[in-house]
């Protein structure tokens, strides 16, 4: 892991030193973020309970090359450490070829192939870069960090179209491919723990339609998907039989941007279907929702307030049925997060953040750092800092 981080750091510095020598058709950028955390009640991305944890950080370098006007080749390497949930290994976040045979001032049509970012909500495609978001942690009801790689990108083909008109601008993307399932934490989140067998993705579909008016003053969006995974047990000794999981997420997004403030909200039902695993077919529908207000005090200073809520089963919002069935606490099935934070963009290349969360419930809490259910608290807090740079 240390060697991978060192190589990535050297790559970032080399890219900076060569920035004046590479042709204009090539762009190279990088970012790094250190996110010290202290929590009460539960650990988050490291041993953060009642102590400072430095086990949450991100490094990335990305590049693009446009050999001709209608072709683009782009990729990003990332190293991310998030306690036991992410091990810091260097991975290819995305790597694609983009061909746009139609490109005019009012219409662009194209196709991308390779490892392609998933078009979900407003922020999934830019979730890695601190400068493109308002907070250290995105709303966890929509943008789960515990399954970050699974949510971020797919090995897929994406068709897209951008339409600019007198009534506003329309942006459409549709993915056909296979989400990533091999990352640390995916089995824990989907199956409850890591099993000896193999979790593979099935052919899946994701799509999004965005509408913008008045130069982005109003933004509306709808995104969703049909995402499947299969579990193949490792021989007769595997305690879990084969099975399939099907997700049907749906996200409705709205944002209003004024000179000094922005209001954003996203809402989504999430159908979760299981078949096999030695038990009867089942379906639950969860719900995710947040509302956020952001105020820009000056070009360098901004603050935000957000309320974020997640229910794993909208027919059992308080988790009482889950508790009666499993014997586990009811608050494992919901999370209500009130968050406030401030950002200081002290340079174009650097920012610092301070953030506080008060959380009721643990529905999105990564369990790798909290292996003992009896030690998990219903009410807990997060105190977070972030120091981020980019070039």
N, C-alpha and C positions, 0 to 999 in steps of 0.2 A: 504493500500500500504506500509506504513512504517513498519507494522508488518511483511509483506512478505519479505521486504528487510532485516530486522533484522534477521529473521529466516534463510534466505539464507546466510547472513554473518556469523552467528553462525555455519551453516553447513560447510562453507569453512574452518573456523578455526578448527572445530572438525576434519574435514578430514585431515588437516595438522597434528594435534596432534596424530592421529591414523595411520599415514602413515607407521610407522615402525612396527605396530602390525598386519596389514591386510596381508593375504596371497599373494604370488606373482601372483596368477591368477587373482587378483583384482587390478585394476588401478583406482585411483581417481585424478582428476585434476580440477583446477579452474582458473578463470580469472576475471579481473575487469578493466574497463576503464572509465575514466572521460574525457569528450570532451568539454571543454569550447569553445563557439563560439561567435563571433561578426560579424554582417552582415551590409551591407548597402542596402537600397532599400526595402528589404523583410525580413520577419522573417523565420528562419529555426530551427525547433526542439526547439521551445520556443520563448520567447520575446527577440530576439537577435538583432533586428534592432537598430543600433547605441548604443547598450549597451551589456554588458557581460551577456551571458546566461549560466547557469550551469544545464540546463534541458535536457542534452543529456549525458546519461551514460549507462553502461552495466555491469551486474554481471552474472556470470555463474559458475556452477559446473557440471562436468560430471564424469561418472564412467563406468567401463566395468568389466565384469567377464567372464572368459573363464573356464567353468566347465570341459570341455575336448577339445581336440585339434581342433575338427571340429565344435564346438559350441561357440558362443559369444553372451553375453547379454550386451547391451550398452544403456545409456540414458544420457540426459542433461537437467537440469533445468536452466532457464534464467529469469532474471528480467531486463527489458530494458525501459528506459524513454527517449522519444524523443518529448518533448513538448506535444502538444495535439494529436500528431500522434500515440504515444504509451504511455500507462498509468503506466508502471512500474510493473504491476502485474506479479507474478511468473507464468511461463508457461512451459509446457513440449515441448522443441524444437524438440527433437527426443527421441524415446524409441523403441528399436527393438531387435529381436532375429535373429541372423545370423547363418546359417547352410551351411557349405562348404564340401560336400561329396567327392569332388575331389580336392586335394591339393598336387601338385608336384612342383619341381623347375621350370618347364616350363608351367604348366597349373593349374589354379584354377577356379573352377566353384561353384557357390553358390546361395543361395536365402536369402533375408532378409524380415522380415515382422513386421508390427507395424507402428509407425510414422517414416517414412524414409526420409532422405534428398533428395531433388530433384537434379538430375544430370544435371545441366545447366551451360555451360561455364566452365572456369577454376576455378572460385572462389566461386561459390554459396554454396558449401558444407562446406567451411571453413570461410565464410564471417563474422562470429561473433567474431572470435579470432583475435585481433589486430596484433599478431605476425606472422600471415600467410598472411598478405596483406601489400602493400607498402604505403598505405595512410589511412587517417581517414575515408574518404568517398570513397567507391569503385566507378568506373565509373557508374553514375546514368542512363545512356542510356541503360545499360544492367542489372545492379543489383539495381533495384529500392528499396530504403529504405522506401518509403511511403507505399509499399505493402510487407514489409519484411516477415511477417509470411506466407502470401499467396505464396510467391516465394520460401521460404526456404524448406518446407517439406510437405509431403502428408501422409495421412493414407493409406498405400499402401503395396503392395508386390513388391519387387525389385529382378529381376534376374540379375546376373552379371557373367562375365568371364574375367580373366586376362590371357593373352597369351604372353610368352616370347620366342623370336626367334632370329635367327642370323641377321635378317633384322630390328629388333626393337621390341618394346613391345606394345601390344594392350590391351586396357581396355574398356570393354563394360558394360553398365548398362541400364536396362529398367524398368520403374515403371508403375504399373497399380493400380490406386487408386483414392483417393479424396483429393484434396488440401484443406487447411484450409481457411475458409472464415469468421470466426467470429471475427477476430482481428479488433481493432480500425483502421480506415483509409481505409479499403478495399472497403466498399461501397462508400466512398467519392471519391476514385480514379476511381472506375469502373462505378458508376452511377451519379457522379457529386455532390452528397450530401447524407447524411444519410436519409433513408426513413423509415416509420413505419414497413414495411414488413420484410421478412426474405430472406437473400441471402444464397443459398446452392450450394455446388459444385456437379457436375455430374461426372460420371465415366470418368477418364482422363488418358492420356498416355504421358509419358515423356521418352526420351532416349538419350544416349550419347555414342559416340565412340571416344576414345583418342588414339593417336599414339605417342610414344616417341622413340627417337633414341640417341645413344651415351650417355647413362646415363642421359637423360633429356636435353641434349644440344638443341635438336630440339623437340618441342611439337606441335602437330597438333590435332585439335578436331572439331567435328561437333555434335551439340545437338539440340534437338527440341521437340515439343510436340503438343498435341491435348487436350486442357484444356477447360472444359466447366463449367459454373455456371448458376443457374436459380434464378429468383426473384419471390417470392410468396407474393403478397400484403396482407396487414393486413386489410381485410374487405373493405367495400364500401367507407370508408372515406380516404383510401390510394390514394394519387394523382397519383401514378405510377401503371399502369397495369402490369400484369405478363409478363415476357419475359425471353430470354436466351441470353447469351453471350458466344461466342466461340473464344478462342485464338489459334493461330497456330504460336508460336515463332520458329525461326530457327536461330542458332548462329554458325558461323564459327570462330574458334580460332586458333591463331598461336603465338608461342613464341620461341625466340632464347636466350639461356643462355650461356654467356662466363664467364671467371673468374671474371671480374670486372663489367660487365654490362649485362643487359637483355633488350630485345625489345619484347613488347607484343602488339598484336592487336586483337580485336574481332569485328565482323560485323554481323548484323542480321536484316532481314526483319521480321515484326511482323504483321500477319493478325489478324484483329479484326472484328468479325462478330456479329451482333445483330439481334434478331428476336423477334417480339412482342413489348412490351412497348407502345402499342397504335400507332405505326408508322410502315412504310414500312421496310422490311428487308434491311439491309445495310452492307457494308463491306468497311473498310479502311485498308490500309497496311502502317504501320509505318516503320521507319528505325532507327537503332542504330549502332554507330560505335565509337571506340576510338583507339588511338595509344599512347603508353606510352614507354618512355625510362627511365631506372633506372640505376644509376651508384653507385657502392660500392667503396667509397673512402678508407675505412678501414673496417675491420670486424665489427666495431661498428657504423660507419657512412655511410649513403647512402642518395642519393637525387634522385628526379624523376621530369620529366616534362611530362604532358599529355594533349592531346586535345581530347575532348569528345563531340559528337554531337548526338542529338536526334530530329527526325522529327515525329510528330504524324501521319502525312499523307504524303507519298512520292509524291502524286499527287498535294499537296498543301503545298510545303515546306516553303513558306514564310507566310502561314496562311491567305492570302488575301481572299480566298473563305470562310474560316471559319468566318472571320470578317464580310464579307458581309451578311452571313446567320444568324449569331447570334448577331451581334453588339458588341461582345467582342473583345478585342485587338488581333491582329494577332500573337503577341509573346507568347500567351498562347499555341501555337501549335508547338513550337520548343524550343530547349535550346542548346547553344553552350558554352562549358565550357573549359577555358584554366586554367590549374592547375599546380602549382609547390610546392614542399615540401621537407622536410629533416627529417630524422629519426636518432635518437641516441639510440642505444641499449646498455645502460650503464651496464646492467647485463644480464645474461641469463634469469632472471625472470622479468626484467623491461625494458621499453622503454619510450621515449618521442618523440613527433612529433610536427612539425610546418608546417602549410599548408595554401596556399592562392589560392582562385578561383576567376576568373573574368568571369561572366556569362552573356550571351545575350539570354534572353528568360526564360520562367518559366515552360516548358512542364513537368518537373519532380518535381517541387516544391510542397511539401505537403501544401494543402490549409487550413488545420485545424487551423494553426497559422496565416493565411492570409484570414480571412472571407470576407473582403470587396474588390471586384475586382478593385475598383477605386483607392485603396491604393497600388496596386501591380506595381512594377517598371520593366521595360524591362531590364535595365542594372543594375546589382547588384554584390556585392562582398562578399566573405566569408573569414574570418580570423579564423583559427581553431588551437587549441592546443589539444594534447592528452597525457594523462599519463596512462600507462597500466602496469599491473603486472599479473603474472601467477604463478602457482605452479604445 
